[in-house]
Amino acid sequence: MTLLERLTRMRSAISDAAHAAGRGDEDITLVVITKFHSSQLVRELAALGVHDFGENRHQEAVAKSAELADLAVRWHFVGQLQTNKAKQAVQYAHAIHSIDRTRLVTALGAAELPAGGDAIDAFVQINLTNDPGRGGAAPEDLEPLAERVLETPNLRLRGVMAVAPLRAEEEPEAAFARLNDYSERLRALSPEATAISAGMSQDFREAIAAGATHLRIGSAITGNRPPAS
Ligand SMILES: *Cc1c(COP(=O)(O)O)cnc(C)c1O
């Protein structure tokens, strides 16, 4: 299958899942995750009408966003972000989906945004497992973390984000239902923070059914990732 075929197939699967859930295409933003892939692949996808791209490694995001500065695309950072990279991250990131601790919020708040740049879309990442190694804040930290984001002019609180547990541990439906509850808690604090970043190549249908607004889809569109370099 070509890139265009994979993209077209995914777009129509997303549309079908949205309609099945009584939702419209306009409710859902597709972020194509291009980690480990070349800048050339991003260029091809942009030519096919993709506007939102996601990366999970800071150095790679710095390099690609610089190489592709001529494209009108938006970069979403979806990986672990070290506080000492916050200053650089605000230079390329339209959105950060992995806000998981107050120290990171503080560092992003202290960074200087590019001249004329908008506040960065911020998603609080919640860990849906009991393993702290999986990334994301513990659910009890949701409100305190969100409060800190709301106090930070550099950031615009958009919603929650999560990665589903492995299927062997829990079905995505159950995990995403919990994420939807966290989203409700967040909206009680900040009614505009309605976004839910969830759903990858293998679980986007379940995520859409559970209210996801931002899908992070990699391999089903890009093909298998080359080994990490
Ligand atoms: C890699 C990655 C994705 C995309 O995963 P696929 O299974 O390739 O669709 C989504 N979210 C995050 C945080 C990732 O690191």
The ligand as an SDF file (V2000), in Angstrom:
LIG
                    3D

 15 15  0  0  0  0  0  0  0  0999 V2000
    4.4500    6.4450   18.8520 C   0  0  0  0  0  0  0  0  0  0  0  0
    3.3280    7.0800   19.5770 C   0  0  0  0  0  0  0  0  0  0  0  0
    2.0280    7.0780   19.0410 C   0  0  0  0  0  0  0  0  0  0  0  0
    1.6650    6.4150   17.7190 C   0  0  0  0  0  0  0  0  0  0  0  0
    1.7200    5.0310   17.8300 O   0  0  0  0  0  0  0  0  0  0  0  0
    1.2780    4.0410   16.6420 P   0  0  0  0  0  0  0  0  0  0  0  0
    0.9970    2.7740   17.3180 O   0  0  0  0  0  0  0  0  0  0  0  0
    2.4060    3.9920   15.6880 O   0  0  0  0  0  0  0  0  0  0  0  0
    0.0430    4.6320   16.0210 O   0  0  0  0  0  0  0  0  0  0  0  0
    1.0400    7.7310   19.7590 C   0  0  0  0  0  0  0  0  0  0  0  0
    1.2950    8.3290   20.9530 N   0  0  0  0  0  0  0  0  0  0  0  0
    2.5120    8.3520   21.4930 C   0  0  0  0  0  0  0  0  0  0  0  0
    2.7280    9.0180   22.8150 C   0  0  0  0  0  0  0  0  0  0  0  0
    3.5760    7.7170   20.8370 C   0  0  0  0  0  0  0  0  0  0  0  0
    4.7990    7.7320   21.3780 O   0  0  0  0  0  0  0  0  0  0  0  0
  1  2  1  0
  2  3  1  0
  2 14  2  0
  3  4  1  0
  3 10  2  0
  4  5  1  0
  5  6  1  0
  6  7  2  0
  6  8  1  0
  6  9  1  0
 10 11  1  0
 11 12  2  0
 12 13  1  0
 12 14  1  0
 14 15  1  0
M  END
$$$$
